[in-house]
Amino acid sequence: MRRPFVLAAAVALLCAGCATAGAEGRSASAPPAPDPGSLVRKAVAETREGTARIDETIELAAAGNEYRIGVAGGFDFGADRGHLTVDPPWGTARTDEVFADGKVYARGSEGIAAGTWATVSRQEAEVHYLLRAPLNDPEHVLRQLSALRQVSDEGQETVHGVRATHYRGTVDHRTLTLRMAADVRKQMDDARQRLGTDLPVFADAWVDGRGHLVRTRLAVNLGGVEATATMNLTDLGKPVRVTVPDPADAAPGELVKSLVAG
């Protein structure tokens, strides 16, 4: 006579367990999507450990005039070494730059004797133009990207043949004026004060499936002044050979800080 009762109790317990498991299954939610800002910072960190070919275009427009500057070469971010060629917008000769041992060597720029290398401290170089890195240093751009705010996922796009996620964010005043020369920073401070808020500077980052940056862009439109800096990164992970000038043949060149770079 007890068997039906025992069987009913067992079934009841089993069903209760099923109901509990089902409730737990329903209550368990999928893990939250990664924060876009953290994904950009991670991509920056990954890129800073490797190598890449840099192809950057800086476009400036003001008072009806337009200028275009080209920067290209190979960079070993992990070793803090690289070589770049700068095409200025004024029709003058190209400038060669070599980054190594905490210094930047430059030749070919106006104000530097032909065939002579001038050298300056990489860390002491300053920004002299809006959205142009000091001595065209791509590491400076990556540092700015790592500080993006209000980052959003803009979806998938194809960048030089690979699928990449497009992220967009804003650049605050502190990041915009990072390492700016005092006179240029004052202009930016005055513009911010007139505007009553940070300048409308936007930044984009394209990250491939391996978590590496393949393109970056900084842009600002102040009404009468526009600036855009677009940097493509290709040949990721390939060796970068850098021939460093003999320091004995390089003269200190304070002019390089403003003539070669931004």
Stockholm file with secondary structure:
# STOCKHOLM 1.0

chainA/1-262         MRRPFVLAAAVALLCAGCATAGAEGRSASAPPAPDPGSLVRKAVAETREGTARIDETIELAAAGNEYRIGVAGGFDFGADRGHLTVDPPWGTARTDEVFADGKVYARGSEGIAAGTWATVSRQEAEVHYLLRAPLNDPEHVLRQLSALRQVSDEGQETVHGVRATHYRGTVDHRTLTLRMAADVRKQMDDARQRLGTDLPVFADAWVDGRGHLVRTRLAVNLGGVEATATMNLTDLGKPVRVTVPDPADAAPGELVKSLVAG
#=GR chainA/1-262 SS CCHHHHHHHHHHHHHHHHHHHHHHHHHCCCCCCCCHHHHHHHHHHHHTTSEEEEEEEEEEEETTEEEEEEEEEEEETTTTEEEEEEECTTSCCCEEEEEETTEEEEESSTTSCTTCEEEEETTTCCBCSTTCCGGGCHHHHHHHHTTCEEEEEEEEEEETTEEEEEEEEECCHHHHTTTBCHHHHHHHHHHHHHHTSCCCEEEEEEEETTSCEEEEEEEEECSSEEEEEEEEEESTTCCCCCCCCCGGGEEECTTHHHHTCC
#=GC SS_cons         CCHHHHHHHHHHHHHHHHHHHHHHHHHCCCCCCCCHHHHHHHHHHHHTTSEEEEEEEEEEEETTEEEEEEEEEEEETTTTEEEEEEECTTSCCCEEEEEETTEEEEESSTTSCTTCEEEEETTTCCBCSTTCCGGGCHHHHHHHHTTCEEEEEEEEEEETTEEEEEEEEECCHHHHTTTBCHHHHHHHHHHHHHHTSCCCEEEEEEEETTSCEEEEEEEEECSSEEEEEEEEEESTTCCCCCCCCCGGGEEECTTHHHHTCC
//
